[in-house]
Amino acid sequence: MSAFTEIKKYIQTFEKYGCKDYGNGTKEYGHAPFIAPEAYNFCVFATLNEDDINELERDLKREIPAQFRSFLMTDTNGLHLFFHFSLYGMRKSYNRNPNATPEPYGLIEPNIYERPKNAKDTYFFIGGYRYDGSKLYIDSENGKVHFCKSRDATSLLSWDSFEDMLISESQRLFTLYDDRGRMLVSREKTPVSYTHLRAHETRGNL
């Protein structure tokens, strides 16, 4: 069972607050009118097929790390958790019509046009945090996932795998909201903070 299977079970508990099904596999969960009239707490995107992945890799001019490639094809083409954490995917349209099918944040921009300084060729950027633009990337050399600032790829925190990061971060984020999806903390606590970094290092020394 993948990490996302467990995460999706939690996301689906928000169906009782309203959902929007776009018919192609993309679905929004948890209508959140306290944020905006048409806002939802979560968006799970339609998965990619082999042709999509091949096209995306041609555009990226590189292979997608295997663990993230599997996520895009098996689980979801990107992900929005609440309004403060996103995993990137293949963006197929830039249609701004409010009734258009939602699209994930694209993988092309952070991996080609907006790569942070100190990013090695093996770094593949997969997501980030809305509050300060901080990012997550996989080092394809060893499969580890790292957290870094918006414009500097120096690692501030790491996980052994994509699945480890996804479980850890989703569980942390879920504690920051009530069961209706309202924030319980200030916005600056939504990214992984230095407090979490120190806690992670302390646990590692036990």
C-alpha positions, -999 to 999 in steps of 0.1 A, spaced: 0 0 0 15 34 -10 17 64 12 -7 82 -10 -34 55 -4 -34 64 33 -33 101 26 -62 99 2 -84 82 28 -79 113 49 -87 136 20 -118 117 12 -132 124 47 -137 160 34 -162 148 8 -190 155 32 -182 192 28 -185 191 -9 -166 178 -39 -161 188 -75 -155 160 -100 -142 170 -134 -149 137 -150 -113 130 -162 -100 117 -128 -93 152 -113 -113 158 -82 -114 186 -55 -124 178 -20 -137 199 9 -154 230 -3 -139 259 17 -161 290 12 -145 306 43 -114 310 20 -131 319 -13 -165 311 -28 -151 283 -51 -122 272 -30 -115 235 -20 -90 222 5 -76 195 -17 -71 187 -53 -61 153 -66 -53 153 -103 -59 127 -130 -29 104 -134 -5 104 -163 -1 77 -189 31 65 -205 28 89 -235 24 118 -210 54 108 -191 75 104 -223 64 139 -235 72 154 -201 106 138 -200 113 152 -235 104 186 -223 125 183 -192 154 168 -212 159 143 -184 144 112 -168 120 117 -139 132 99 -107 115 65 -105 97 70 -73 81 103 -84 74 89 -119 54 61 -103 35 86 -81 25 106 -112 13 75 -131 -3 56 -102 -15 81 -77 -19 117 -90 -4 141 -114 6 165 -87 -13 174 -55 -26 204 -35 -29 199 3 -49 227 17 -36 260 2 0 257 15 16 226 1 18 214 -35 35 186 -54 42 195 -91 30 176 -122 25 179 -159 6 211 -167 -13 205 -200 -32 238 -202 -29 274 -190 -66 281 -194 -76 307 -167 -113 301 -171 -127 295 -135 -147 266 -149 -117 249 -166 -103 217 -152 -76 225 -126 -40 219 -135 -11 212 -112 19 235 -108 42 225 -136 75 206 -133 91 225 -162 95 259 -144 114 249 -113 135 223 -131 145 244 -161 136 281 -160 136 288 -122 162 264 -108 175 277 -74 212 285 -71 235 256 -59 212 231 -77 232 201 -89 222 183 -121 209 154 -101 184 176 -82 148 172 -95 123 197 -80 90 181 -71 70 205 -49 69 234 -25 52 257 0 31 287 -8 41 308 22 77 314 13 82 295 -19 105 270 -2 110 238 -23 114 201 -22 136 181 -45 147 145 -51 184 139 -55 184 112 -83 218 101 -72 205 85 -40 167 90 -40 167 112 -10 143 141 -8 155 175 5 139 207 17 155 240 7 148 277 4 130 293 -26 162 304 -44 189 283 -28 191 245 -32 213 240 -1 196 212 18 180 222 52 163 189 59 161 155 42 141 123 41 154 89 29 127 86 2 98 103 -15 73 81 4 90 90 37 86 127 29 50 124 18 39 105 49 59 128 72 48 161 57 11 152 51 8 141 88 24 173 99 2 194 78 -29 177 88 -23 187 124 -22 224 114 -59 224 104 -92 215 121 -116 189 108 -132 215 86 -100 226 70 -95 259 89 -59 268 99 -51 264 136 -17 282 133 -2 312 116 8 309 79 45 310 86 43 276 103 30 258 72 65 251 56 90 228 73 106 252 97 140 252 115 121 239 146 112 208 126 147 206 113 162 206 149 135 181 160 144 158 131 181 160 138 174 152 175 154 121 167 182 110 144 206 110 173 185 90 196 
